[in-house]
Amino acid sequence: MPGREEAPVIVDAHVHAWDRWPYDAAVPDPATRGSAAALLHEMDAAGVERALVVCAAIGGEDPRTANPANNADVARAVAAHPDRLTALVDVDSRWSGTYHRPGAADRLERVLAETGASGVSHYLADEVDGWFEEPEGRAFLARAAAAGVPLSLHARPAWFAALGRALRAVPGLVVLLHHQGHVVPGSPTYERDLVALTDLAAVPGVAVKVSGFHYLADRPWAYPYPETHAVLHALLAAFGTHRLLWGSDFPVSRPHVTYRQSLELVRELTGGDADVLGGTALRLVEPARRPIIPARPDNG
């Protein structure tokens, strides 16, 4: 009797974990709402084997919401669950005091050395500042490529042209764009933004996270967001399934969609494609996995 075919490994390519809820100090469960334990519970219930934890040292100056040591906190969670979680550490994102200041490449190398993380996250501000056209920005990308780790990148469409030019000069770097490039159907720039996003398919190292449908919708509560599906169809045509990765955006997505819904929507729209649901993440990120070193608390 032939053996039963094994189910594909499901990997969530975009989640967060925080020791305190960064968005609202008044929630009744600030210590657990965004915790790694809550994440693992949702993963278990949905049959998700692994997750890429995108670090984000957010929360502002209020000690009730601030997470300045998020890299260290996530590194400890990954050390406790190395078979389930992979860290993409926050380096110089838009909320940091070092955002696009000199020395970014050295800071990237230092944070990777201190945490042993398997990737880097970087959140760009909405305003394009020319950083990718400058030696500092190019050095940041080159250092990530030299370290052999992917860059999980929040970038609005206004950045795409400069990003594409910069990446052509940095062969070997894998960039994972967040939330379908934040291309919003119905916006005044939708057609132009979609072209800019799909043009990035010509850059071999670029992959896109199929996540954040609520960010693309006029009504973020109106699951399953049918007006946004055209973006995914365009991505499938331009990038192919082997360069797309499903992500839940848990726990940020909780007000809009359940964890199970975020998975099942993409499973349905892609016909359960094994690459989108986990294969792409395993191929692009897992080779960079290294022993996790719990970071010092002042490393956030």
C-alpha positions, 0 to 999 in steps of 0.5 A: 500500500503506497505511503501517505504523502506528507503535508507541506511544512507551513511557515508564517513569514511575518509575526511579531512578539513583544514583552508588553503590548506596544500599542495601548497601555489600557488593554487588560492583558499587556504582558500576554497579548503580544507574547511568544506564548500567545503566538505559539498557541495560535500556531499550534491551533492552525497547524503552523510549524515555524514562524519568522519573528520580525523584531520591532523595538516600538512603543515609544517613551511610555514604559508601559508600552515601550519595547526597547529590548525587543531584539533581546526579548525575541532572541530569548524566545527563539533560544527557548523554541529554536525548532519553532521560531526564527528571529529577524532582528530590528536594525536602525528602523524608522523609530530608532535614534540611529535611523539612516545615520552613519555606521548602519552597516557596522550596527547591523553586523554587531547586532547579528553577532550579539544575537546570532539571528538569522535575518534583519528587519528594517522599517523605512519611513514613508518619506524617501530620503535617498538613503539607498542611493548613498554609500551608507545605504549601499553598505548596509545592504552589502553587509547583510549580503555578506552575512548571508542573511535576508533583509525583511523590509517595510517599504512603501511603493515610493521606495521601490525604484531606488530599492531596485537600483540599489539591489542590482548592485548587491547580488546575493541579497534576499529582500522580503518585502512586507505586506504585498508592498503596501499597494492599495487598490483604489488609491490615486497611485494604485496603477503606478504602485502596482507596476513599481512593485511587479517591476521588482520581480526583475531583481532576483533577490526580491520576494514578497510577503503575502500578508497584511490584506487589511492594510490594503483594504478600505474597510480593514474589518471586511474580511476576506477583502475581495477588493485586494485580491487583484494585488495577489494575482498580479504578484503571482503572475510577476514573481511566481509562487516560489518568491511569495511567502504567507504571513499572518502579521500576528498579533497586530492583525488581531483586531481585523482577522483571526490567525486561522483566517489569515492562513486560510485566505491565502491557502484558498487564493493560492490553491494551497500552494506549498511554496507560498505556505512555507516552501519559499520561507524554508528555502530563503531564510532557513539556510541562514539559521544560526545558533541563537545567542540571547542578546543583552537587554540593552541591545534593543 
